Amino acid sequence: MPTLIMYQVDAFADRAFQGNPAAVLILEDWLADDVMQAIANENNLAETAFARRNGKGWDLRWFTPVHEVDFCGHATLATAHVLASQHNVADDMAFATRVGELRVSQRQGAYQLDLPCFPPQPVDGETVSALRDILSPHPVAGFRNFENLFVEFADEQSVRSFVPDLLRIGAFHPLGARRAPFVRPGRRSCADPGSRQDLHEGGNLPSGMKVGSGRRSGRGKAGAR
């Protein structure tokens, strides 16, 4: 096996030991899948990113400690930081991934990521029933957005009073679910951003995708260590 250089980058931070960490390896070609998985498992970070040149840009893949995932935002920013700071890539970067092309540009010392759109779709009745069995207050509906599950509660108070049982949620779906208030058409919820969060945040579960359902840009700095 060749000697490889691996970087650990703290995305959304301007100094070490803050932000959201990811490991990054820039390769000449892919390693065997089981080798990349073993590296990610040993790193025990939310994601380890592997990138290689593809002629026009870069191929990019992400692994959690337990499996390969189709998308990870902060590890994409971390990869862009490594390419810019260690491989002298000054132009906008295009990453070919399982979910299509992701573009990262550099703006005033930060990185801007154009995120893809994954509109939530309703889940079937059986899944909604299973969600009601493990969540209290009971959700009124469920949706799937790419790899994440979303649950809809009847009102804002249900959202604010909800306390996730991480073990039961993890057993139901390893990437967690997301909670959000129900808003009737024509009305606005006064829920603050803190009322929307990944149900597995703070728990011993792999981090999942943390993007919304609409196409948008994410900005962040990164500090390598």
N, C-alpha and C positions, 0 to 999 in steps of 0.2 A: 504494500500500500504506500503511495507517495506521501511525502511530508506535506502537510497542509497548514496554512495559516488561518486561524479562526479569530474573529473579532467579537467582542461583546459590546453592544451599543445600547445606551439608554435613550430611547426615543422620548420625545416631548420633555426634554430636559436640556439644561445648558451646563450641567456639571455631573460628575460621576455619582453613582449610587442614588440617583433619583430617576423619575420617569418610569418608562415601561421597557424592561430589558429584553433584548433578543440577541441571539448569536447569529453570525453571518460568515459564510464560507464562499469565496469566489473560486470556481473550479474551471479547469480546462474542459472537462466533460463530466457527466454525471457519474457518481459512484454507484455501486449496486444499491438498490432500494433498502436492503436490510442493513447495509453499512450506514447509510444516511439516517435510518431510523435509530440505529444503535448510538450514533453520535448525539442525536437529539435526546435520546433517553438518558445518556450520561450527563448531558448539559443540564437537564431537568429545568429548563426555562420554558416559558409558555410556548415559544416557537424558536426553532432554528431554521434560518433561511439558507438556501443553496442557490447560487446563480452561476450561469455560464453565458458566454458570448454566443449569439446566434446569427451574426452577420449584420443585421440591422439594429439590433439592440441586445436584450438580455432575456434568457429564459430564467424563470424564477419559480422555486418550489419551497413549500413551508412544511415543517414537521413539528408536531408537539412531541412530548415524551412517549406518547402511545400510538400515534398514527399520523399519516400525512393529511393535511387539510387543504381545502380548495382556495382559501383566501385568508390573508392576515395583513391588516393595514400597518400596524406599527413595525412589523418586521420588514415590510416593503420600504418604509422610510429609513429604517436602519441599514438596509442594503444600499439604498441610494447614498447614504452618508459614507459608507465604506468606499463605494465607487468614486465619490467625489473627493474624499480626503486621502485615500490610500492608492487610488488608481488614476487620479488626475482626470476624471470625467467631468467636463465643465458644461456640456450641453444638457438639454432635457433628456431624460432617460425613459425608454419604452421597455416595459417588462411584459413578456408573453407568459401568460399564466392559464390555469384551468378555467378561469372565469373571463378570459379575454385579455385585451391589452390594458395595462395600467401605466399611466404616465406620471412621472415625478419631475418637477422643475425646481430650480433653485432661485429663491427670491430673498434678497437682502439678508443673507446669512441663515435663512431657514429653507425648508423644503415644502413644496406644495404638491399634494397627492390628489389626483382626480379619481374619485371613488366610483365604482360601478353602481348600477341601480339594481336592486333585488326586491321588487314589489312583493309584499306579504300576500300569501294566498291562504284562504280558509282551509283548516284541517278537517278531516272527516269526523263524523259524530262519535265514532269509537275513541278517537284520540281526545276529543273534548271531554267525554265521560271519564277517561283515565286521568285527565288533568284535574277534573273536579274531585276525584278520589284522593289526590295527594295535596291539593291546595285549599286553604281556607283563609279568607272567604272564598267561596266557589267562583271561578271565572264564568262569564256569560258566553265567551267565545274563545277560540284559539286560532292562531295563524302560524304559518311557516314562512320564514324569510331566509332563503338559502339554507344555511345550516342551523339557524336559530328557531326556537319556538317562541311565540309571543302569546301572552294571555291578556284578555280584556275583562276588567272588572266593572261592576255596575256603576260605581261612582268613585269620586276622588277619595272619600274617607276609606273605602275598601283598599285603595292603593296605599294610602298612608299607614294604615293599621296592619298591613300584610307583613308577616315575618316568615321568610323562606325556611323550609326544612331542607337544607342542602343535601343531606344524605338521600332523602326520598327523591328529590329532583334529580340528583346525579344518577340514581338507579334507573329513573325513568328515561332520561335523555342526557348523555354524557356532556353535551355542550351547553346545558342549561337552558333557561327560558328567560324571556324578558317581560316585565310587567309594565302596564301603561293604563292610564285612566280612560274610562269610556266617556266620550264627548258626543252629545246629541248634535245633529246638524243644526247649524245656526247659533250654536253656543260655544263659548271658549272656556276651557278649563283654566283655573287659576293655579293648577299644580305647578310647583317649581321644578327645575330640572332634576332635583334630588329624588323626585317621585318616580323617575324612570331609571332603572338600573338592571344590570344582569343579575339574575337570581343567584348565580354562583359566585359573585364577587366576594372576595374575602374567604372563600372556601377552598378546599383542596381539590379543585377540579380544573381541568385545562381551560385557559381563557378562550372564549369564542369570538366570533366576529362582533364588533362593536360599532357598526355603521347603521345608518338609517335606511329608510326605504326609498329615498330619493337620491338622484345623482347630486353630488356636492363635492367640494374640495376640502381637504383637511390640511392644516398647516402645523408644522412642528419643528423644533430644533432637536438635535441629537448630540449626545456626548459619548465618545468612545472610551472604553477602558479595557 
